[in-house]
Amino acid sequence: MYSGADFNSAPWSQAQKLIASLKVRELARKLPYLSNKVSAYLPPLDSLPFTTTTPDPGTLTFTDQFAPYPVAGSGQLVILQKTIEQGKLCVFRKQAIFNQGANPPDGSGNVIWRVLINSAAVKGMNYMLSQYGAQLQPQDCFFVAFEYDVVQCTVEVPAGKTTPPGTTAARWDGYTISLNEAVST
């Protein structure tokens, strides 16, 4: 790896050359970081905004309606999914996960909502027992996904619990930006 400096020609002691060489090598290994352009509040002018809601006709089996709750004990049902395009970074700014219909199951333990990126939970969104925002009023959130990541919102009714009446749905608002612009080295 070329660092741009020739330490062998510098008038330094061998110890100074070794320390400087190690510092340059460590800097070259540093991971890239998110640019200041990535913000939860003010998207860059060249970003592409999006709103994704249930039903998402391209990825789910139910169409023209919100997702029915799964049968108790049958596992997780994906109610919303987004795959990040090649060369893009996706910033999720607002989110709503809600019940539609009769008595909301908030706090009863009958329904568990999750937000996953590549099947791993987003911090703080692994075991939500109540709705997050509303259909027309999503709540602020901030999480980031990179190219080829699969972001999912799931719902589950645990075994032994009562499946609530009604349906459930989710909504994400955010923007995508070119990965080259979003990541600084």
Beta strands, then each sheet from edge to edge (+ up, - down):
strand 1: 33-34
strand 2: 48-53
strand 3: 67-68
strand 4: 77-83
strand 5: 88-100
strand 6: 112-117
strand 7: 120-121
strand 8: 139-146
strand 9: 150-156
strand 10: 167-178
strand 11: 183-184
sheet 1: 1+ 11-
sheet 2: 2+ 10- 3+
sheet 3: 2+ 10- 5+ 8-
sheet 4: 4+ 9- 6+ 7-
end
